[in-house]
């Protein structure tokens, strides 16, 4: 029976040694993968930042996104309570555009008889 007990003890010791070895391998692999993931995350963040800056420079250079305009009301020496009002265009009450002449297949020239603004309707 003692031989059997020594074999069982040897098998148990080998099992414990294998589990320890596997645990160390897992811990090493996990640490390496976490370090690599951190490196990849930093590289990706740097790449995204670089591409965003490049896109902003491209939009500005192409005229899609102009730098901040000067305030048209700054020369008046007045401060506005509402910051949105400070950037209102100065010609917001411009007259409406003139209507264009009719075009297309059914267009007809404007005739003087179509103008009834001077017609005396009572006479």
C-alpha positions as CSV (number, residue, x, y, z in Angstrom):
1,X,0.0,0.0,0.0
2,X,2.9,2.4,0.6
3,X,3.9,2.0,-3.1
4,X,0.5,3.0,-4.1
5,X,0.5,6.0,-1.7
6,X,3.9,7.2,-3.1
7,X,2.5,7.0,-6.7
8,X,-0.5,9.0,-5.7
9,X,1.7,11.6,-4.0
10,X,3.9,11.8,-7.1
11,X,0.8,12.2,-9.3
12,X,-0.6,14.9,-7.0
13,X,2.7,16.7,-6.9
14,X,3.0,16.6,-10.7
15,X,-0.6,17.9,-11.0
16,X,0.2,20.8,-8.7
17,X,3.4,21.6,-10.6
18,X,1.5,21.6,-13.9
19,X,-1.2,23.9,-12.5
20,X,1.4,26.3,-11.2
21,X,3.2,26.3,-14.6
22,X,-0.1,26.9,-16.4
23,X,-1.0,29.7,-14.0
24,X,2.4,31.4,-14.6
25,X,2.0,31.1,-18.3
26,X,-1.5,32.6,-18.1
27,X,-0.4,35.4,-15.9
28,X,2.6,36.2,-18.3
29,X,0.3,36.0,-21.3
30,X,-2.3,38.3,-19.7
31,X,0.3,40.9,-18.7
32,X,1.8,40.9,-22.2
33,X,-1.6,41.2,-23.8
34,X,-2.6,44.1,-21.5
35,X,0.7,45.9,-22.2
36,X,0.2,45.4,-26.0
37,X,-3.4,46.6,-25.7
38,X,-2.3,49.7,-23.9
39,X,0.3,50.4,-26.6
40,X,-2.2,49.9,-29.4
41,X,-4.7,52.2,-27.6
42,X,-2.1,55.0,-27.3
43,X,-1.1,54.5,-30.9
44,X,-4.7,54.6,-32.1
45,X,-5.4,57.8,-30.0
46,X,-2.4,59.5,-31.5
47,X,-3.4,58.5,-35.0
48,X,-7.0,59.7,-34.5
49,X,-5.7,63.0,-33.1
50,X,-3.3,63.5,-36.0
51,X,-6.0,62.7,-38.6
52,X,-8.4,65.1,-36.9
53,X,-5.9,67.9,-37.0
54,X,-5.1,67.1,-40.6
55,X,-8.8,67.2,-41.5
56,X,-9.2,70.5,-39.8
57,X,-6.2,72.0,-41.6
58,X,-7.6,70.6,-44.9
59,X,-11.1,72.1,-44.3
60,X,-9.5,75.5,-43.4
61,X,-7.2,75.4,-46.4
62,X,-10.1,74.4,-48.8
63,X,-12.3,77.2,-47.5
64,X,-14.9,75.0,-46.0
65,X,-14.2,76.2,-42.5
66,X,-13.1,79.7,-42.2
67,X,-11.4,81.1,-39.1
68,X,-13.6,83.1,-36.8
69,X,-14.9,86.3,-38.5
70,X,-14.5,89.6,-36.9
71,X,-17.6,91.1,-35.2
72,X,-19.3,93.5,-37.6
73,X,-20.7,95.5,-34.7
74,X,-17.3,95.9,-32.9
75,X,-16.7,99.3,-34.6
76,X,-20.0,100.6,-33.1
77,X,-18.6,100.4,-29.6
78,X,-21.6,98.6,-28.2
79,X,-21.8,95.4,-26.3
80,X,-24.8,93.1,-26.8
81,X,-26.4,91.2,-24.0
82,X,-27.1,88.2,-26.3
83,X,-23.9,86.8,-27.9
84,X,-26.0,85.6,-30.8
85,X,-27.1,89.1,-31.7
86,X,-23.5,90.3,-31.9
87,X,-22.9,88.2,-35.0
88,X,-26.1,89.1,-36.8
89,X,-25.6,90.2,-40.4
90,X,-26.0,93.9,-40.9
91,X,-28.2,93.5,-44.1
92,X,-30.9,91.3,-42.6
93,X,-33.7,93.8,-43.7
94,X,-32.6,93.8,-47.3
95,X,-35.4,94.1,-49.9
96,X,-36.6,90.9,-51.4
97,X,-35.1,89.9,-54.7
98,X,-36.9,90.9,-57.9
99,X,-39.0,88.1,-59.3
100,X,-37.5,86.5,-62.4
101,X,-39.3,86.4,-65.7
102,X,-41.1,83.2,-66.5
103,X,-39.1,80.7,-68.4
104,X,-39.9,77.4,-70.1
105,X,-42.2,76.0,-72.6
106,X,-45.3,77.9,-71.6
107,X,-43.6,81.3,-71.0
108,X,-45.2,84.3,-72.7
109,X,-43.8,87.8,-72.9
110,X,-45.2,90.3,-70.4
111,X,-47.7,92.5,-72.3
112,X,-48.7,96.0,-71.2
113,X,-52.3,95.0,-71.2
114,X,-51.7,92.6,-68.4
115,X,-50.8,95.5,-66.1
116,X,-54.1,96.6,-64.5
117,X,-52.5,98.9,-61.9
118,X,-53.4,102.1,-63.8
119,X,-56.8,101.0,-65.1
120,X,-59.8,103.1,-64.0
121,X,-62.3,100.5,-62.8
122,X,-65.1,103.1,-62.1
123,X,-65.1,104.8,-65.5
